[in-house]
Amino acid sequence: MKKRIDARVFRDPVCGTEVSRITAVAEAEHIGKTYYFCALGCKHEFLKTPDRYLRQHRQHGVTRDHTKS
């Protein structure tokens, strides 16, 4: 029986390096999503200020404010 290898590629949100679940040195969860990193330094930098490294949701050039009802 062959094992299925998950070959999906993810981008390290800090430095932009492409990593897979297999090649990632570290991972972290933020708001229910898992992020993969090429180095522990990238993970630590991300955890200090994750919003700095995440793209804001934009629709028609407007950033959505989820704090308002």
Beta strands, then each sheet from edge to edge (+ up, - down):
strand 1: 10-11
strand 2: 18-19
strand 3: 26-30
strand 4: 33-37
strand 5: 58-59
strand 6: 62-63
sheet 1: 1+ 2-
sheet 2: 3+ 4-
sheet 3: 5+ 6-
end
